[in-house]
Amino acid sequence: MNLFTIAELRYRSGWTTKGLLAMDDALRVVRPKGAWFAAQQLCSTLDGRVRDFVWSASISIGLTVSAYGRADRVGDFVTIWMAAAAPSERDEWVRLGFEFRSARFIEPVWVDFRTGVVRAIPEAARSRSSSGWRFLGVPG
């Protein structure tokens, strides 16, 4: 994770709004932005014990997928980012299909890192095979 700055910055030429906290003209924190909560969720989830595994998706343009297997072999973890569009403060869902070879998911769920909400992936939208897992119609 590359965190540019914790709060927005104001320069003579204008604002840099890459920070996790929104600022006002008096340089006071006004509110946390959606990315603040996403960073909290992500940092509390990853523990550094990871290994890569192979994945494929129903689309590839503008999609960033990082798939990690825990080194202790307890279970695996995947992050999916729709990188084609600029981050937004509102939710817009796209239904995606994924295949993760050699993945070890115990009880597959998807987590919205912006809000921290954990949702089950319906059994009809997932299938397990000897080569891994396939998911169809998962929000992303």
C-alpha positions as CSV (number, residue, x, y, z in Angstrom):
1,M,0.0,0.0,0.0
2,N,1.3,3.4,-0.9
3,L,-0.2,6.1,1.3
4,F,0.6,9.5,-0.1
5,T,-0.6,11.6,2.8
6,I,-2.9,11.2,5.7
7,A,-4.7,14.5,5.0
8,E,-5.3,16.7,2.0
9,L,-2.6,19.3,1.3
10,R,-3.0,22.9,0.3
11,Y,-0.3,24.5,-1.8
12,R,-0.1,27.9,-3.3
13,S,-1.2,26.4,-6.6
14,G,-4.2,24.6,-5.1
15,W,-5.3,21.5,-3.2
16,T,-3.9,18.0,-3.4
17,T,-6.8,15.8,-2.5
18,K,-5.0,12.5,-2.3
19,G,-5.2,12.4,1.5
20,L,-7.5,10.2,3.6
21,L,-8.9,13.1,5.6
22,A,-10.8,16.0,4.0
23,M,-9.6,19.5,5.1
24,D,-11.2,22.9,5.1
25,D,-9.7,26.2,4.1
26,A,-8.5,26.8,7.7
27,L,-6.6,23.5,7.4
28,R,-8.8,21.6,9.9
29,V,-9.9,18.1,9.4
30,V,-13.6,18.1,8.3
31,R,-14.2,14.4,7.9
32,P,-12.6,11.1,7.0
33,K,-13.0,10.2,3.4
34,G,-14.0,6.7,2.1
35,A,-10.4,5.8,1.7
36,W,-9.8,6.3,5.4
37,F,-12.1,3.5,6.3
38,A,-10.7,1.3,3.4
39,A,-7.2,1.8,4.7
40,Q,-8.3,0.8,8.2
41,Q,-10.0,-2.4,7.0
42,L,-7.1,-3.4,4.7
43,C,-4.4,-2.7,7.3
44,S,-6.2,-4.8,9.9
45,T,-6.7,-7.7,7.5
46,L,-3.2,-8.2,5.9
47,D,-0.6,-9.8,8.1
48,G,2.3,-10.3,5.7
49,R,2.1,-14.1,5.5
50,V,1.3,-14.3,1.8
51,R,2.2,-16.3,-1.3
52,D,0.9,-15.5,-4.9
53,F,-1.4,-17.8,-6.9
54,V,-2.8,-17.8,-10.4
55,W,-6.1,-16.0,-11.2
56,S,-8.2,-15.1,-14.2
57,A,-11.2,-12.7,-14.6
58,S,-14.2,-12.2,-16.9
59,I,-12.7,-8.8,-17.8
60,S,-9.2,-7.6,-17.6
61,I,-9.2,-3.9,-18.8
62,G,-8.8,-1.6,-15.8
63,L,-8.9,-4.4,-13.3
64,T,-6.2,-4.9,-10.6
65,V,-6.3,-8.2,-8.8
66,S,-3.9,-9.3,-6.1
67,A,-4.3,-12.9,-5.0
68,Y,-2.5,-14.1,-1.9
69,G,-2.2,-17.4,-0.2
70,R,-1.4,-17.4,3.5
71,A,2.0,-19.0,4.2
72,D,0.5,-21.0,7.1
73,R,-1.9,-22.5,4.6
74,V,-5.0,-21.6,6.7
75,G,-6.8,-19.8,3.8
76,D,-6.4,-17.4,1.0
77,F,-7.1,-13.7,0.4
78,V,-7.8,-11.8,-2.8
79,T,-8.1,-8.0,-3.4
80,I,-9.9,-6.7,-6.5
81,W,-9.8,-3.0,-7.5
82,M,-11.6,-1.5,-10.4
83,A,-8.7,0.7,-11.4
84,A,-10.1,2.0,-14.7
85,A,-12.1,4.8,-12.9
86,A,-11.1,7.3,-10.3
87,P,-12.1,6.4,-6.8
88,S,-15.5,7.7,-5.8
89,E,-17.4,8.3,-2.5
90,R,-20.4,6.4,-3.9
91,D,-20.9,2.7,-4.6
92,E,-21.2,1.5,-8.2
93,W,-21.2,-2.3,-8.6
94,V,-20.2,-4.4,-11.6
95,R,-20.9,-8.2,-11.6
96,L,-17.6,-10.0,-12.3
97,G,-16.5,-13.6,-12.8
98,F,-13.2,-15.0,-11.4
99,E,-11.2,-18.2,-11.3
100,F,-8.5,-18.7,-8.7
101,R,-6.3,-21.8,-9.3
102,S,-4.9,-23.6,-6.3
103,A,-6.9,-21.3,-4.0
104,R,-7.8,-22.4,-0.5
105,F,-10.9,-20.6,0.6
106,I,-12.6,-21.9,3.7
107,E,-15.9,-19.9,3.6
108,P,-15.7,-17.5,0.7
109,V,-17.0,-14.0,1.4
110,W,-16.5,-10.6,-0.1
111,V,-15.5,-7.5,2.0
112,D,-16.2,-3.9,1.0
113,F,-13.0,-2.4,2.4
114,R,-14.5,1.1,2.1
115,T,-17.3,0.3,4.6
116,G,-16.0,-2.9,6.3
117,V,-19.2,-4.8,5.4
118,V,-18.7,-8.5,4.9
119,R,-21.1,-10.4,2.7
120,A,-21.5,-14.1,1.9
121,I,-21.0,-15.3,-1.7
122,P,-24.1,-17.3,-2.5
123,E,-23.5,-21.0,-3.2
124,A,-25.1,-20.6,-6.6
125,A,-22.3,-18.0,-7.5
126,R,-19.4,-20.2,-6.5
127,S,-18.0,-23.6,-7.4
128,R,-15.0,-25.6,-6.2
129,S,-13.0,-27.9,-8.4
130,S,-9.8,-29.9,-8.0
131,S,-7.9,-26.9,-9.6
132,G,-9.4,-24.1,-7.4
133,W,-12.4,-22.0,-7.2
134,R,-14.7,-20.2,-9.7
135,F,-17.0,-17.3,-8.9
136,L,-19.7,-15.9,-11.2
137,G,-21.6,-12.6,-10.7
138,V,-19.6,-11.4,-7.7
139,P,-19.9,-7.6,-7.1
140,G,-16.7,-5.7,-7.8
